[in-house]
Amino acid sequence: MRAHDSSGVHETSRVALVDELASVLRERIYTGRYPAGARLPQQQLSTELGVSRTPLREALRALEQDGLVRLDSGQGARVVTGDVPTLLAAYELRAVVDGLAARLAARRPAAARAARLDRLIAEQRAALDPWAPGLYTRANVEFHEQIVHLTGNEFVIAQAPILRMTAQVFAPVALIERAGASRAVGEHEAIHDAIVSGATVDAERLARAHIDSTIEQLRRKPALGTEVGRPLSRPSHRE
């Protein structure tokens, strides 16, 4: 029995370590410390983070499942990059997830529906003047994530990584324009009003239209180049 208990504690500790490593690496990707396409040398990371390569590999596999990292035999790990068709495919999923999330959030009790959304929109407004793209991006992502979590639906919540992938990994903060962000805040306010008032149909329609408008912008920008996440021309990402 004692041996079994010891093994159980060890297993719990290992899982916790892997989760912690995945969280650290995920945040570094989201904040741009590891930009799209960056190599993630396991030996260097193992030394820097003070862990063995076994839990590090497990953490990288978890990020691969999130779609943030690509593991290639012989080439190690890299933060994902995407060509324009890949980015468009990701946003097509966003349109479905965001629309469904808004509709389900609008069905929740009124007190839950209003939670934090007002503050996040206020933070977005404050980031417009003076223009602070980093602050805007953080509040933007949190706004969409909050709506996903307001659904209370574990299967919808499991899709949350696609939000940060499109808004942070594939769309560097330096490329976000104030004019597009300003229009996006207005759309966010309309989505917020529909959710808070419990207007499920309008909430879904507005949330999907919000992402669809970004998809149409991307389709009209052949100058984006072949790699998303590298130095490109300046798309007006809004969501």
N, C-alpha and C positions, 0 to 999 in steps of 0.2 A: 504493500500500500504506500509506504513512504517513497519508494522508487517511482511509483506511478504519480504521486503528488509532485515530486521533484520535476519529473518530465513535463507535467502539466504547467508548472510555473515557468520552466524554461521555454516551452512552446509559446506561452502567452507573452513572455518577454521578447521573443524573436519576432512575433507578429507585430507587437507594439513598435519595435525598432524599425521594421520594414515600413510600417505606416508612417512613422515619423520621418524617415528618410524620403519617402515618396512625397510627403507634404512639403519638406524643405525644397526638394528639386522642382516640384510643381510650382511653388511660389516664385522660385528663381526664373523659371520659364515665363510665368505670367508677367513678372516685372521687367522682363527683357534682359536680365543678367545673362541668361543663356538665350540668345536670339534664335529666330528660325534658321534652321540649317546648321547650328553650332554643333560641333563634336562634343561628346561627353565622355572623355577618357576615364575609364573605370579605375585605373591605377591612381591617377591624380586625384579623382574624387574620393577614393578610398582613403588616401593619405590625408586629404584636406578635412574630411568629415570624421576621421578617426574610427572607421569601421572596416570590417573585413569585406571582401568583394562578394561574398555569398549573399548577405542581406541587401547589398547595393544592387546586385543583379536582379533580385526579387523586386526591389523598389522600381527599377527601370522597366521591368516587365509590367508592373502595375500601371506605369505611365504610358506604356505601349497600348495597354487596354483602354486607357483614356483617349488615345489618339494623339498624344503629345510627343511621343518619342518613337523613333523607328529603330529597331534592332536588326542589324545585318551581320550575318556570319562573316567574320574576317574583317569587317569594317567598324565594329563596335556600335555604339549608340549615338544617335543624332537627334536633335530637336527637329520636328517635322518641318518640311517646307511644302508649299503647294503651288501648282500652276493655277492659272485662272479657272479652268474647268473644275479643279478640285475645290477651290474657294467657292465657286458657284454651287457645287453639290452640297457643301457644308451649309451654305445659307438656305438652300432649299429645305434642308432638315430643320434649320432654325425657324423658318416660316411656320412649319407644322408644329414644332415644339412650343414656340412662343404663342401661337394662336390658341392651341389647346390649353396651355397654362393659364392664359388670361381668362378663358371661358370658365375653367374649373375654379380659379381664384375668385371670380365673381359670384360663384355659388356658395362660398364660405360665409360664416357669420360676419356681420358688418364690422365688428371690432377687429377681427382678424384681417379683413380686407384692407383696412386703412393702415395697418401696422407698417411703419417705417417708410412707406412710399412717399408721403409728403416731404419728409426730411431729405430723402435721396433726390427728389426733384429740385428742392431748394438748393442742394449742394451743386447740382448740375447748372442751375441758373447762376449761382455765385461764381462758377468756374468760367463763365462766358466773358465776364468783364471784371477785372482784366483776364484775358484768355489764358487758361491754365489747362492744356490738353491732358496732362497726367491726372489731375484732379477730376476732370470731366470723365475720363475713361473709367476711373475707379467707381465713381458714382453711377455711371451708365451701366457698367457690368453688374454692380450690386442691385440696381433697380430691376434688371431683367432676372437676376438670380432670385431676388426676393419674390417676384411673381411666381416663379417656378416652385419655390418652397411653400408659398401660400396655397398651392393646390392640395397639399397633404397627400399627394399620390406618389408613392415611392417609385413607380416606374417612370413617371414624368421627371421626378427629381434626379433620377439616375442619368438623365440626359443633360444635366447642367454643365458638364465639361465642354459641350459644344459652344456654349456662350463665350467662355473665356478663350477658347481656341480661335473663334472667328474675330472677337473684339480685341484680343490682346496679342495672341501669337501670330495670327495672319495679318493683323492691321496695326503696324507699329504706331505708337503714340505720336511720333514726329510727323506722321502723314495725315493726322486727323485735322480737318479744317474747321474754323470757328463757324462759318456760315452753315455748313452741314450739321454741326452740333446744335446750333440754335434751332434749326428746323426740327431736329430730332427731339429736342426738349419739348417743343410744342406738341409733337405726336405723343410723347410720353405722357404729357398732361391729359390728353384726350383718352389714352388707354387707362390712366389712373382713374379718371372720372367715371368711365364705364364700369371698371372693376368695383369701385367704392359704392356705386349706385346699384350694383347687382345686375347690370345689363349684360347678360352673358353673351348674347349674339353680337352686340356692338363691340364688346371687349375682344372677342375672337377676331372679328372683321378688322378692327383697327390694328391689333397686334400683328396680324398677317400682312396687312397693307404696309405697315411700318418696315417689315423685313423685305417684302416684295419690292419696295421702292429702292432699297439698296441693291437688290439683285439686278434690277433694270439699269441702275447706274453702272454697275460692274460690266454688264453686257455691252454697254456703249463705250467702254474704255479699252480699246485694243492696245493702247499705249502702256497698259499696266505691265507688259513684259511677260516673261515666261516663269518667273519665280516670285511667289508672294512671300514677303518677309525679308526680301533683300532690297537695296536701294532702288526705288521705282519712281515713276511720276506720281503726282499727288492726287490720289482718289479722295473723294469726299465721303469717307465712311461715316455713317450716322448712327447706327443702332447702338 
